[in-house]
Amino acid sequence: MNRECKITVKNEPFPYLIFENVFDQDALNQIDEELQYYFNSFEHFYRHPRETGSAGHTDIPNAMLKRNKGFFFHDVWHNANHSALSRISQEIFYKESISQSESTYFRDFLPNEISILCSLYGDGDYYLPHKDATLATGCLWLYKEPKKWEGGKFRFVDYDLEFECKHNTMVVFPGAFQHEVTELTMDNDDFSDNYGRYCISYFMNHR
Ligand SMILES: [Fe+2]
């Protein structure tokens, strides 16, 4: 974990954590390289929303819960350590990072079953309000700067609590709190240059 990482503990209106400057520059460079590798072989890695869980469950018939492209790391890597992103991410789940003593929820939290989803949002993409079947979810936002997209805000819908999704920032929250990603707009040429909005989701549970 980056020594400069700042962790903020919030207990109101519900418990969540904010991590700023999650990774140092060396780690970010390795992650950029890996994300570019996936992007270069887009059709090989990225999947339709119906194949990356939870899409399709809305009150509106035939409506999709999310529109983005993504894949689970466990579908790509037999050994998680073969992915730099996955390997570097392990530090997030160390006691020093995730077990925050000031938190009413994360005080003794130590997940040992984690799955990682890489989601990429381009023009028109969104994720409607939903809950995750997790004890906690971490959403880490990554994108190439300067930022070339608008919208794509992360919101806790029941609390009107909204995040700008700054690069290299992560929010960690109990999955049962409803959240959404508002529709994003961007130029398709910028998307082709890999300026889209990445969210690395860490789904944390106990075995
Ligand atoms: Fe979610």
Residues whose N, C-alpha, C, O or C-beta is under 5 A from the ligand:
A	BS01	LIG	D132
